[in-house]
Amino acid sequence: MARKQFLITYDVSDDKRRNSLFRTLTANGDHVQFSVFLCALNPMELAGLRAVMNETINHREDQVVIVDLGNANSDASPLLDCLGKRYNPPTRVQVI
């Protein structure tokens, strides 16, 4: 299954839910800013992540935004218009 890159950001009002969501996203992607992550996911991983996030948040108080940035193998930098410090993606090494 092909991986796609997603920008995931959240606004969660409760500390316990926010910390839980942070840990979930940290396990699934790269922490870019305070509540912003880049995650390379295949469709099954995205569905699983959505299910976990759906159970974590309060649907009346919290918000999670998921933006599809396309193929995970392509450079997302041109899609990100950054002011100030430039976004530098982490170097990935695959160990076999």
C-alpha positions in Angstrom: 0.0 0.0 0.0 1.3 3.4 -0.9 2.0 5.8 1.9 0.8 9.4 1.8 2.0 12.3 3.9 -0.5 14.0 6.2 -0.3 17.3 8.1 -2.2 16.7 11.4 -2.9 19.5 13.8 -5.1 19.7 16.8 -6.7 22.1 19.3 -7.6 20.1 22.5 -8.7 21.9 25.6 -8.2 19.2 28.2 -4.6 18.4 29.4 -5.2 14.6 29.7 -6.8 14.3 26.2 -4.1 16.6 24.7 -1.3 14.6 26.2 -2.9 11.3 25.0 -3.3 12.7 21.5 0.3 14.0 21.6 1.7 10.6 22.5 -0.4 8.9 19.8 0.8 11.3 17.1 4.4 11.1 18.3 4.2 7.4 17.8 2.9 7.9 14.2 4.8 10.9 12.9 7.2 13.7 13.2 6.5 16.5 15.7 6.9 19.7 13.7 5.5 22.3 16.1 3.6 22.4 19.4 0.4 20.7 18.0 1.5 20.0 14.4 2.7 16.7 13.1 3.7 15.2 9.7 2.7 11.6 9.4 3.5 9.2 6.5 0.7 6.7 6.6 -0.8 4.0 4.4 -4.7 3.8 4.3 -4.8 1.2 7.0 -2.6 3.2 9.4 -4.6 6.3 8.7 -7.8 4.5 9.5 -6.4 3.2 12.7 -5.0 6.6 13.7 -8.3 8.2 13.0 -10.1 5.6 15.2 -7.8 6.2 18.1 -8.0 10.0 17.8 -11.8 9.8 17.5 -11.9 7.9 20.8 -9.5 10.3 22.5 -11.1 13.7 21.7 -14.2 15.4 23.0 -16.2 16.1 19.8 -17.9 19.2 21.3 -14.7 20.8 22.6 -11.8 19.6 20.5 -10.7 19.7 16.9 -8.3 17.7 14.8 -7.5 18.8 11.3 -5.9 16.3 8.8 -4.5 17.6 5.5 -3.5 15.2 2.8 -0.1 16.4 1.3 0.2 13.6 -1.2 2.8 10.9 -1.9 5.0 10.3 1.1 8.1 9.9 -1.1 7.8 13.4 -2.5 9.2 16.4 -0.7 6.5 18.3 1.2 8.7 21.4 1.7 7.3 23.2 -1.4 3.8 22.7 0.0 4.7 24.4 3.3 4.9 28.2 3.2 7.0 28.9 6.4 7.6 32.3 7.8 10.7 32.6 10.0 12.6 29.4 10.6 12.5 27.1 7.7 11.1 23.6 8.1 13.8 20.9 7.8 12.4 17.3 7.6 14.2 14.8 9.7 16.6 12.4 7.9 15.1 8.9 7.6 17.2 5.8 7.7 15.8 2.4 6.9 17.5 -0.5 8.8 17.0 -3.9 7.2 
